[in-house]
Amino acid sequence: MSTPPISELTDRARDIFRIVVESYLDAGQPVGSRTISRVSPLNLSPASIRNVMQDLEELGLLAAPHTSAGRMPTELGLRLFVDGMMQASEPSVEERAAIESRAGAAGPIEEALANTTAALSGLSACAGLVLVPKAERVLKQFGFVPLGEGRALAVLVGDDGSVENRVVELPAGMPAGALEQAANYLTATLGGLTLSEARTRIARELRAERAALDVAAQGLVARGLAVWSQDGDDRPVLIVRGQARLLDSAAADDLDRVGQLLDELEGKQEIARLLDSAREAEAARIFIGSENKLFALSGSSVIAKPVRAMDGRVVGVVGVIGPTRLNYARVVPMVDFTAATLARLLA
């Protein structure tokens, strides 16, 4: 069923519909006609309100759960509200400061991204997400630590202070000196280069036989670089923070849905594809419930916004995942502000 234009609703229907949606998003409970009659300025009887609510139900905008005489918005109703009736509220000074301070903290870029995502999660009471291309760190130092039994630990230090370790298999009979020779060569020759630049230079020097290395050390150099690139240089980094936020007091009555959502969050490749679909959007994209197949079973909503550098390039996507009963008017501007903050960080 397609969403009816907001213009097709009467003023009375729009007012009642707005009260139902806002009350439901605030409290998470179906809203009855008597409640609306008390808070509405329309001065209508509960019977008149029930008639309007019935009309809205027939349009597919409201639904009546079996356990309650009240109404709640359907996914179609939420879409109509978000697209045509929502009045966004900008993040407060305190909320802006919390996001900016986490983004500006010292440390590797991925740590700043994780901290910023955690701040967004805490403020929105959702799980926070950020998707960015895998950054090619500039190499500073290499090392090999023998582990015994034909294995060594390859250690890479980036110029941003980040450290990565990988276990590499050593051929039988490799002399201990080859580890030190390979590490010294890598540090002296490749310091200041990105990983892809390093691989290109090593391949060129080995082909031209300019590398002052014996055969064992040559193999170790190639193997050491290979283990850092085995996942692919351009695979995006997806950071998820705040899953525990989904287990709030309101989740107690809906543990099956929350459990399903937590399972879905484990499928990071699928989430990355979903976020990537928002890269070309001009504004925040909002996926409500079954509008997206990934979260159809859990009935969850996703708000995602591309992160654009000053020159207009998309350098990532930031967003949140939570129940369809989100405070969209508050969370959408918060995602917008986080995207702007990360744009300055990633530019």
N, C-alpha and C positions, 0 to 999 in steps of 0.2 A: 504494500500500500504506500502511495506517495504522500508526502507531507502536504496538507492543504495550505494554501496561502493564508497568511495571517489576516489579510484583508477580507477573507470570507467569514471571519468570526464577527459577531456583533460586539459592541462595546461591553455589554454585560457578560458575554461569553469570555471575552479576553480578560476581563477583570477577575472572574471566577477561576479561569484557567491559571492565571498568574498566581493567585493565592494558593491554589492547590499545589502547583509546582514549587513555589518558594517555601511553603510549609513542609512539603515532603523533603526537599533538599536540606532543610534545616534540622528536621527531627527524624527523618527516615521512616515515618509512619503514614499510613493512608489518612486522608483528611475527610471529615464528615461535613454534611451540610450545616449542622448546628454550629460547628466551629467557625465555618465561613460566615454564617449570619452574624456572629458576634464580632468578627474582626473586619468585615466588609463595610465600606461606606455606602453600599448600594441600598441599604434598608430593605432587603428582601427577606421573605419568609424562608424557613428551611425547605418547605415544599417547592417553592419557586426555584431555589438553588438546586435542588435535586433534579428538577426537570432540565435545567441547563447542563448539569453534570452528565445526565443521561445522553443529551445531544452530543456532548464532547466525547463520551464513550463510544457512541455510534460512529463518530469520525475517526476513531482509533487513537485519540489523544490521551484518554484516561482509561484506567482499568479498575475493576473492583475485585480485590482479593477475596477468596472464599471466606477467609477468617474475619473479615471486617466489612461493615456497611460503608466505609469511607472509600475514597478514590485516590489513586496515585497515578502519576504520569507514566505512559508507556515510553518505549524508546523513541517512537515517532513523536510523541508529545515533547520529550526532552529535546529532540532535534529542532522542533518548531520554536521552542522557548530559547534555545541557544542561538539560533540563527536570526530570530526576529524580535525577541522581547527582552533579552538579558541586558541589564545595565551593569557594565563592568565597574569594579572599584579598584583603583590603583593601589599597589603595595604601599604600606605605611613606611615612614622614615626608618623605623626600627627593622622592618623586614628587608628593606633595601640594604641597610647597613650590614645585616647578618649575611646576606648573599655576597656582597662586595668584599667583606672582610675574609670570608672563606676562600674566595677566588684569588685574593691578593696575598695569601699566605706564602711564605718562602718554601721552596722545595721543588722537586720534579714536577713537570706539567701534569702528569697523570694523577699525582697526589692532589694538586690544586683542583683538577676536574672532579675527583672523588669527593673532596671536601665541599665543593660547591653543590654537587648533586645531593650530598647528605643534607646540606642546609635547605635546599629546595624541598627535599622529602619531609624534613621536620616542620617546615612552615606550612606545607600543603596537606600534611597528614596522609600522603600517598607514598608510593615507591617512586623515587626519582631516577631518571635515566639520562645518560648522555652518550652520544655516539659520535666519535671523531675518527678521521683517518689515522691509521697507525703512523705516528711520527717517526721519521728517520733520525734517530739520535746521532749526534756527532761523537765519534769514538775518541777516547782519551788514552786508555791503557788496557792491555791484555795480560792475562796470566794463565798458567796451567798448573794445577795442583794434583800431584799423583795420588790416586786412591787405592792403588794396588789391584791385583788381579786383572790387569789389562785395561784399566779405566783411569780417566783423569777428569778433573773438574775444570772446564773452560770458563774463565771469569772475564766478563767484559765490563769496563767502567766507562760511562758516558760523560761528556763534559758538563752535563747538568747534575752530576753526582749520583745518577742512577746506577745500580749494579745488577747484572743478570748473570746467572750461573747455568751452565748446561753440562751434563755428563757426556763425555765422548768415549767411544771405544778405541783402544789402542791396538795396533797390530802386534803380534807376538814378537818378542825380542827387541822392541824399540828401546834404544839406549836412553838413560835418564837425562843425558845432556840435550837430547832433542827437544824436550819440553821447554827448557830454558832458552834454547836457541830460537825456537819458534815464537815464544812469547816476546823476546827482545826484538825480533824482526818485525812482528806485528805492531808493537808499540812504536818503534822507530819509523816504520814505513807508512803506517796507516793512521797514526794519530792526526786528528783534525779532519778526517774524512767521514762521510756517512757510510752506512753499511753497503749500499749499492755501489758507491764510488770505490770502496775498499775491494769489493769482489772484482770489479773491473780492472783495478790496478794490479791485483795479485795475478789474475789470469794473464794479463799482458806481460808482466815481468817473468812469470814462469815460462810462457811461450818463448820469450826472447832470451831465456836463460840468464837473466840479469840478477835473479834472486840468489844471494850468497847463502844457500842452504843446502844441506845434504838431502838425500832422497827421503829419509824418515821425517825430517823436519818439514819438507815441502808437503808431504801428505798430511801432517798434523795441522799446518797452516790452512790448507784447503778444508779439512774436516772441521776445524775450529770456526771458520766463517760460515760453513754450511749449516751448522746446528742453530745459529742465530736467525737464519733466514728460512728455516724449514716450514714456518707457518705462513709464509707469504708476506712480502713487504707492505702490500696495500690492503691487507685485511683490516677492517675497521676495529677500533677498540670500543667495546660496549661496557659501560660502568653502570651497575645497578646498586642503588643504596636505599635502605629504609623499608625492606620487605616487612619488617616487624610492625611498621606503622599500619599495615593492613589488618593487624590483629587487635583492633581497638574494641571497646565495649560493645559497639554496635554490631561487631562481627559474631557475637556469641549466638545470635539467632540464625546465623547464615554460615555456619562453619564449612558446609559442603562447598559453597561458592568460593569462600576464601581459600580453602584447600586446593580447589581447582586452579585458582589464580596463581597460587604459589607454585604449583606444578608447571604452569605455563611460563612463569618467569624463569624456570630452569632452561627453557629452550631459547638460548640467547641468539642463535642464528636467526630464528624466526622473528624475534623482537627487533633485531638489527635490520631485517628486511622491512619490517613495518615502519620503523623510524625513517629508514632511507626513503620510503615513499613520500615522506613529507619534505624532502630536500628542496623541491621546486616551489613550494607554497610561499605565497607572499605574506601570509599571516599564519597564526597558529592553526593547525589542523586538529579537529576534534573527532575522534572515532567513538561512537556510543554503542556499547553492547555488541549485538550481532552485526553491526555495520562492518566489523572486522572479524574475519573467520577465526583468527588466532585466539581472541578473547570472547568468542561467542558463548562458549560453555559456562564461563565464569560470570558473564554479564558485567564485564568491566569496561571502563572508559579510558581512553588514552588521549592526552593532549600533547601535541608535539609541535615544536617550532624550529625552523632552520636557523642556524647560527651563521651570520654573514659577516665577512671581513669588510673593512672600509671600502675596498674596491668592488664589493658586490659578490665575491666568491663565497660559495657555501663551504664552510670549514667544519661543519658538524650539525648535529640535531640534538636538542634537549627536550625533555618532556617528563610527564608523570603518568603513572598508572594507578587507578583506584576504582572504587565501586562507581556505578552509574550515578549514585546519589552523591555527586561531587558539588561543592560550592563553585560552580563554573565561573560565576561573576568575579570571584576572588582569585581562583587558581589560574585562569587564563592570563590575566595581566602579570601574575607572578612568574609564569613560564616565559612570557614576553621579556620581562626585565632580566631574568636569568640568561636568556639567549643574548641580550645586548651586552651583559656583563662578560659572558664567555667570549663574545666576538672580540672584545678588547684584549682578552687574555690570549686568544689563539691567533690573533692577527700577526 
